[in-house]
Amino acid sequence: MTKAQSDALANHWNRFEIPLEGTMDPHSLFYAIKPKEVIFEIGSGMGEATAQIAAANPENGYVAVEVHKPGIGALIIRAESLGLRNLKIINEDIWDVLNEYIADHTIDKFHIFFPDPWPKRSQSKRRLLQPPFISLLAKKIKIGGEVCIATDWLPYAKDIEKSFAQVLEFKGGVVPRPDWRPITKFEEKGISKEHVVTDFCYRRV
Ligand SMILES: C[S@@+](CC[C@H](N)C(=O)[O-])C[C@H]1O[C@@H](n2cnc3c(N)ncnc32)[C@H](O)[C@@H]1O
């Protein structure tokens, strides 16, 4: 963690932190802005896309869920410099967050950009986007809500399609790259290695 990241956490974490207790409707976290939609970003990394999307859509509330503390420090630095008031952050594993603290059918959208690809065949069981996790998303998202995904790892992209096909509560598939999704350093690295980026959108039916 850089000094700037640890200073950002020490000085501003309380402005962004969501205290995890009981079961919540995430809309209640943004009572000051009464958000049109509440969007959870799973694995916000260094927060590049998170901060830009939140800044471009002040009418929505954004919740970044990330286990990696330096990334949270980096996101707080970006959020402070942009003066964001529509962003909250949770420093926990997404499985625990959704299972323990979020009321069913309360989230409008999920953003999952470049989830860890676990490229070795022996590691593929660790991938997040498999049927049990997708079923959990189906339980927490509103009917009509959307899950937007991007990956630069083609074997994972193929698995994502197969896994969503097994969860009948979602309909959708591959979409053109959305123009609102900013490019992150992670994506740039993939593109420099000639990886093909696939975007998906699934709607809860
Ligand atoms: C490959 S990075 C992509 C980061 C960012 N979305 C981007 O596009 O640059 C995946 C991120 O997901 C986070 N992550 C992985 N599993 C997670 C989990 N179970 N709960 C929350 N975050 C997770 C990792 O810490 C990492 O920062």
The ligand as an SDF file (V2000), in Angstrom:
LIG
                    3D

 27 29  0  0  0  0  0  0  0  0999 V2000
   -8.6800   -8.7050  -11.9870 C   0  0  0  0  0  0  0  0  0  0  0  0
   -9.1850   -7.5320  -10.8180 S   0  0  0  0  0  0  0  0  0  0  0  0
  -10.1460   -6.3750  -11.7710 C   0  0  0  0  0  0  0  0  0  0  0  0
  -10.3160   -5.0550  -11.0930 C   0  0  0  0  0  0  0  0  0  0  0  0
  -11.1730   -4.0130  -11.7920 C   0  0  0  0  0  0  0  0  0  0  0  0
  -12.5510   -4.4350  -11.8750 N   0  0  0  0  0  0  0  0  0  0  0  0
  -10.6320   -3.6330  -13.1530 C   0  0  0  0  0  0  0  0  0  0  0  0
  -11.3200   -3.8520  -14.1700 O   0  0  0  0  0  0  0  0  0  0  0  0
   -9.5310   -3.0800  -13.2320 O   0  0  0  0  0  0  0  0  0  0  0  0
  -10.3960   -8.4290   -9.8680 C   0  0  0  0  0  0  0  0  0  0  0  0
  -10.6820   -7.8080   -8.5120 C   0  0  0  0  0  0  0  0  0  0  0  0
  -11.7040   -8.5490   -7.8450 O   0  0  0  0  0  0  0  0  0  0  0  0
  -11.4070   -8.5830   -6.4620 C   0  0  0  0  0  0  0  0  0  0  0  0
  -12.1010   -9.7490   -5.8820 N   0  0  0  0  0  0  0  0  0  0  0  0
  -11.8670  -11.0520   -6.1810 C   0  0  0  0  0  0  0  0  0  0  0  0
  -12.6820  -11.8550   -5.4880 N   0  0  0  0  0  0  0  0  0  0  0  0
  -13.4690  -11.0400   -4.7150 C   0  0  0  0  0  0  0  0  0  0  0  0
  -14.4980  -11.2970   -3.7750 C   0  0  0  0  0  0  0  0  0  0  0  0
  -14.8760  -12.5530   -3.4970 N   0  0  0  0  0  0  0  0  0  0  0  0
  -15.1040  -10.2450   -3.1560 N   0  0  0  0  0  0  0  0  0  0  0  0
  -14.6980   -8.9780   -3.4570 C   0  0  0  0  0  0  0  0  0  0  0  0
  -13.7060   -8.6760   -4.3330 N   0  0  0  0  0  0  0  0  0  0  0  0
  -13.1050   -9.6930   -4.9670 C   0  0  0  0  0  0  0  0  0  0  0  0
   -9.8880   -8.6860   -6.4160 C   0  0  0  0  0  0  0  0  0  0  0  0
   -9.3430   -8.2790   -5.1900 O   0  0  0  0  0  0  0  0  0  0  0  0
   -9.4770   -7.7850   -7.5790 C   0  0  0  0  0  0  0  0  0  0  0  0
   -9.2400   -6.4580   -7.1620 O   0  0  0  0  0  0  0  0  0  0  0  0
  1  2  1  0
  2  3  1  0
  2 10  1  0
  3  4  1  0
  4  5  1  0
  5  6  1  0
  5  7  1  0
  7  8  2  0
  7  9  1  0
 10 11  1  0
 11 12  1  0
 11 26  1  0
 12 13  1  0
 13 14  1  0
 13 24  1  0
 14 15  1  0
 14 23  1  0
 15 16  2  0
 16 17  1  0
 17 18  1  0
 17 23  2  0
 18 19  1  0
 18 20  2  0
 20 21  1  0
 21 22  2  0
 22 23  1  0
 24 25  1  0
 24 26  1  0
 26 27  1  0
M  CHG  2   2   1   9  -1
M  END
$$$$
